[in-house]
Amino acid sequence: MAEAVALWSKDRPIGAIHVSPLERAQETAAPIVVTHGISITTDPRLIEAANIFEGKPFSVGDGVLRRPSTWRYLWNPWRPSWGEPYKEQIKRMISAINFARDSAIGAEAICVSHQLPIWIVRSHVEGKSLIHDPRKRECSLASITTFVFNSDGVIEDVEYCEPARHLLPPKQK
């Protein structure tokens, strides 16, 4: 999948690649680095959202909602009560995106992050509700969410593509 993203990027003027410190993000960046001959900037602001379910199975259908011990963490979807507030995710992600843009010096920058922070910042930029059904996120593995800036440095558009779509498992109905 990472090689498909590198192939997608090969004709683009990539001037910087900023990456979450987590291993799978670093692995995703490796083929892009080789393709463009640039070095990785590890940025902790691009890390996955912190939450109390880290390292534990938590998805629709795994029974987590049937365990009363989890209920005390799930009372407030606006904060969210189980981890890092959405507003904090937006603040750190926008900061990281702007830093990467500035580092690219007139070229494009790639930020390798994780699904929830990407979806939350995209929802914020598009003026959508931050409360959402995770099954309906448009943010698959190795997908590209592009933030387009105007001449004043303001995000004016969001684009999305999936260069590795052919490698994704079929969607469950």
N, C-alpha and C positions, 0 to 999 in steps of 0.2 A: 504494500500500500504506500509506503514511504517513497519507494522508487517511482510509483505512478505520480505522486505529487512532484517529485524532482523533475520528471519528464514534462509535466504540465508547466513547470516554472522555467524550463530551459531557455526559452526565447524571451523571457521577461527580464527587465533591467533590475535585478535584485542587488541591493547595496548593503543590506543588513539582514541578519537572522537572529532574532531574540527568542529564547527558549526557556520554558519551565525547567526547573532543576530536576523534575522527576524523570526517572530512567526512560520510560516509554516515549516521552516527548523528546529527549535527547536522541534516542534511536530514530525517531521520525525525522529529525533535522539532518542526520548524517548524510543521506544521499543528496539533499539540497546543497549542503556545504560543498560536497565534492563537485556537483554540477556547476556551481558558481565560483568556486575557489575563494570562498569567504570563510571567516571564522565565526563560531558560535559565541553569542553573548548570552550567558545564563542570567535570567532575570526572575528573581523569586516572586515578583508581582504577578507572573503568569501561571503560578501554581494553581492546582485544583482548589476548589472551595473547601475550607475546613469544616468538618462536621463530626458529630459524635458517632456516626456509623462508619467511619474510616476503617477499612480492612475487614468489614463485616458484610455479608450479603444483604443487600437492600434493593429490591426491585419488585415490580408488580408481580404477584403470584408466588412469591417465596414465603409468604406467611408472616412477614414481619409485622403487619398491621394486626395480626391476631395475637401478638404477644403484648400483654398489658405493660410489661416493663418498658416498652418503647413509647407508649402513649404520652408520657410526660414531656417528651421532646417534640411532639408533633402538634402542639396546640396553636401555633401561630404561623401560618404560611407567609405573612407579610415580612416577618423579621429575617429569615426563618428561625424558629425557635430551636431547631436541631443543629444550627451551626452559624457560619459566617453570614451576617446580614447582607441582603442583596445590594444595598446602597454602598457597603464597603467593597463588595466585589466590583461594582461599577467604578468606583473611585480608583482602585488599584489597577484595574484593567485599562481604563482610559489613560491613566498615567503611563503605563507600560507601552501602550500603543503609540502615544505621542512621542515617547522617548525613542522607540524604534523608528518611527517616521523621521524624526530629526537626525538619527544616526545614519540613515540611508543617504543623506545628503543629495536630495534631488532624484534619487532612484526609488524603487519600491522596497518595502521592508516586509519580511515574513515574521510573524509571531506564532510560535507553536505553544498552544495552551491546551485546555481541557474543556469538555463539553459544557458543563454548567456555567463557568465564568464567561465563555464565549456567548452562550445563549442569552445570559442575563444582560451583558453589555449590548448585544445586538437588539434585544427587546427594548432596552432603554433608548437606544439611538432611534429605533423605529417608532417609539411612543406606544409600545404595546405593554400590556400588563405583565408584571414580573411573576405573578402567580400563574402557573401553567401546569399542564399535564406533561411530565417528562417523556411520555411515549410520543408526543406530538412535536418534539423539538426538530427543527431542520438543522441538524448538526451531527452528521454521522462520522464514523471513524475516517480519518484522513481527508475530511472535507475542507473546503476553503471558504471562509467567510471574509469578504473583502470590505474594508471600510475606505470609502473614497472621500478625500478631503478637497475642499475648495481652496482658492488662493489665500483665504484668510485663516486657513488651518482648522476649519470647522468641518466635521463629518457631515457630508451632504447626501450620501447614498450608501447602501449596503448591497453587495452582490454575493451570490452563493453558487458554488459548483462542487461536484463530487468526481474528481479525476480518477478515483479508485472504486467507483460504484460497481464496476464489473467484478470486484473482489469481495463485495459485501455479501453476507448470507442473505437468503431471501427473507423478506419481511413476513412476520407471523400475522395471521389474521385473527 
